[in-house]
Amino acid sequence: MAIAEFLLPEFDHEMAVTRKVLARVPDGKLDWAPHPRSMTFGRLATHVARLPGWVKDALTRDGLDLGAEHRGEPLATRAAILETFDEMVAAARPLIASATDAQLAAPWTLTSGGQEVFTMPKLAVLRSFVFNHTVHHRAQLGVYLRLNDIPVPSMYGPSADEPA
């Protein structure tokens, strides 16, 4: 079985759960942040919405120089966040599905200002910088929801707000 066939169920599950969390982000609180050093609700949700875009960068390039152009401005509404997320997921899934084992084993390098940050196989980039990175920031969004008394959806099982 090809590696991509193992990745797709995980990708589908994580993206479906992530969409449930993004759908709860409140339009009226996009500028809210729990701490001065924290991202705002809107910036964090925008970041999560754009993370599936890294699939294209990882699978169609040999690397990326991470500059300010990748940060972008936060999206202005929950609808825009969901639309962006849906577009990114729709573009990413077929790229994963068609990835060969050799392609996934190929090295990929992240640089910042021309300085190498890391080189790792494209498979590791997908798992670490798309899947795990999404889960990490999705959990932060869950805390933001809780602090604003917005029901937290179930993710890997029941939540206090969705017990069954």
C-alpha positions as CSV (number, residue, x, y, z in Angstrom):
1,M,0.0,0.0,0.0
2,A,1.3,3.5,-0.9
3,I,2.2,5.9,1.9
4,A,-0.4,8.4,0.6
5,E,-3.1,5.8,1.3
6,F,-2.2,5.9,4.9
7,L,-2.0,9.7,5.1
8,L,-5.5,10.4,3.5
9,P,-7.7,9.0,6.4
10,E,-5.7,11.0,8.9
11,F,-5.8,14.2,6.7
12,D,-9.6,13.8,6.2
13,H,-10.2,13.3,9.9
14,E,-8.0,16.2,11.1
15,M,-9.4,18.6,8.4
16,A,-13.0,17.7,9.3
17,V,-12.4,18.3,13.0
18,T,-10.5,21.5,12.3
19,R,-13.5,22.8,10.2
20,K,-15.8,22.1,13.2
21,V,-13.6,24.3,15.4
22,L,-13.2,27.1,12.8
23,A,-17.0,27.1,12.3
24,R,-17.3,28.2,16.0
25,V,-15.0,31.2,15.7
26,P,-17.1,34.2,16.5
27,D,-17.2,37.1,14.0
28,G,-17.6,39.6,16.8
29,K,-14.4,38.5,18.6
30,L,-11.8,38.3,15.8
31,D,-9.8,41.0,17.5
32,W,-9.9,39.3,20.9
33,A,-6.7,37.7,22.3
34,P,-6.2,36.1,25.7
35,H,-2.9,37.8,26.3
36,P,-0.9,40.7,24.7
37,R,1.6,38.2,23.3
38,S,-1.1,35.9,21.9
39,M,-2.5,36.0,18.4
40,T,-5.9,37.4,18.0
41,F,-8.8,35.0,17.4
42,G,-8.9,36.2,13.8
43,R,-5.1,35.8,13.2
44,L,-5.0,32.4,14.8
45,A,-8.1,31.2,12.8
46,T,-6.6,32.6,9.6
47,H,-3.4,30.8,10.3
48,V,-5.2,27.5,10.8
49,A,-7.3,28.0,7.7
50,R,-4.2,28.5,5.6
51,L,-2.1,25.6,7.0
52,P,-3.4,23.0,4.5
53,G,-1.8,25.3,1.8
54,W,1.5,23.9,3.0
55,V,0.7,20.6,1.3
56,K,1.1,22.3,-2.1
57,D,4.4,23.9,-1.0
58,A,5.7,20.6,0.4
59,L,4.7,18.4,-2.5
60,T,5.3,20.7,-5.5
61,R,8.6,22.4,-4.4
62,D,11.9,21.4,-2.9
63,G,11.7,24.0,-0.2
64,L,10.5,27.4,0.8
65,D,11.9,30.6,2.2
66,L,9.6,31.6,4.9
67,G,9.2,35.3,4.8
68,A,6.6,37.9,5.8
69,E,4.7,37.3,2.5
70,H,3.5,33.9,3.9
71,R,1.9,35.5,7.0
72,G,-0.7,37.6,5.2
73,E,-3.4,39.7,6.8
74,P,-6.0,38.0,9.0
75,L,-9.3,37.2,7.2
76,A,-12.1,39.5,8.2
77,T,-15.0,37.1,8.8
78,R,-15.7,33.5,9.9
79,A,-17.2,33.0,6.4
80,A,-13.9,34.0,4.8
81,I,-11.9,31.8,7.1
82,L,-14.1,28.8,6.3
83,E,-14.0,29.5,2.6
84,T,-10.2,29.8,2.6
85,F,-9.9,26.6,4.7
86,D,-12.2,24.7,2.3
87,E,-10.3,25.9,-0.7
88,M,-7.0,24.9,0.8
89,V,-8.2,21.4,1.8
90,A,-9.8,20.8,-1.6
91,A,-6.5,21.7,-3.3
92,A,-4.4,19.7,-0.8
93,R,-6.3,16.4,-0.8
94,P,-5.6,15.4,-4.5
95,L,-2.0,16.3,-4.1
96,I,-1.7,13.9,-1.2
97,A,-3.7,11.2,-3.0
98,S,-1.4,11.4,-6.0
99,A,1.9,11.6,-4.1
100,T,4.3,8.7,-4.8
101,D,6.4,7.1,-2.1
102,A,9.5,8.5,-3.8
103,Q,8.0,12.0,-3.8
104,L,7.2,11.7,-0.1
105,A,10.7,10.5,0.7
106,A,12.4,13.4,-1.2
107,P,14.1,16.1,0.9
108,W,12.5,19.5,1.5
109,T,14.2,22.5,3.0
110,L,12.8,25.4,4.9
111,T,14.8,28.5,5.0
112,S,14.3,31.9,6.6
113,G,16.1,34.8,5.0
114,G,18.3,32.4,3.1
115,Q,19.3,30.6,6.3
116,E,18.4,26.9,6.5
117,V,16.0,26.1,9.3
118,F,15.7,22.4,8.5
119,T,15.7,19.7,5.8
120,M,13.5,16.7,6.1
121,P,11.6,14.3,3.9
122,K,8.4,15.7,2.5
123,L,6.4,13.1,4.4
124,A,7.8,14.5,7.7
125,V,6.9,18.0,6.5
126,L,3.3,16.9,5.9
127,R,3.0,15.2,9.3
128,S,4.8,17.9,11.3
129,F,4.1,21.2,9.6
130,V,0.6,20.4,8.2
131,F,-1.1,17.8,10.3
132,N,0.6,18.3,13.7
133,H,0.9,22.1,13.3
134,T,-2.9,22.2,12.6
135,V,-3.7,20.1,15.6
136,H,-1.5,22.3,17.8
137,H,-3.2,25.6,16.7
138,R,-6.6,24.0,16.7
139,A,-6.2,23.2,20.3
140,Q,-5.3,26.9,20.9
141,L,-8.5,27.8,19.2
142,G,-10.3,25.4,21.6
143,V,-8.9,27.3,24.5
144,Y,-10.0,30.6,22.9
145,L,-13.5,29.2,22.5
146,R,-13.6,28.0,26.1
147,L,-12.4,31.4,27.4
148,N,-15.2,33.1,25.5
149,D,-17.9,30.6,26.7
150,I,-18.4,29.2,23.2
151,P,-19.1,25.5,23.1
152,V,-16.0,23.4,22.2
153,P,-16.8,20.7,19.7
154,S,-15.8,17.1,20.2
155,M,-12.5,16.3,18.5
156,Y,-11.1,12.9,19.4
157,G,-14.1,12.0,21.6
158,P,-16.6,13.9,23.7
159,S,-15.9,17.4,25.0
160,A,-17.6,19.1,28.0
161,D,-19.9,20.7,25.5
162,E,-20.6,17.7,23.3
163,P,-20.6,14.8,25.7
164,A,-21.9,12.0,23.4
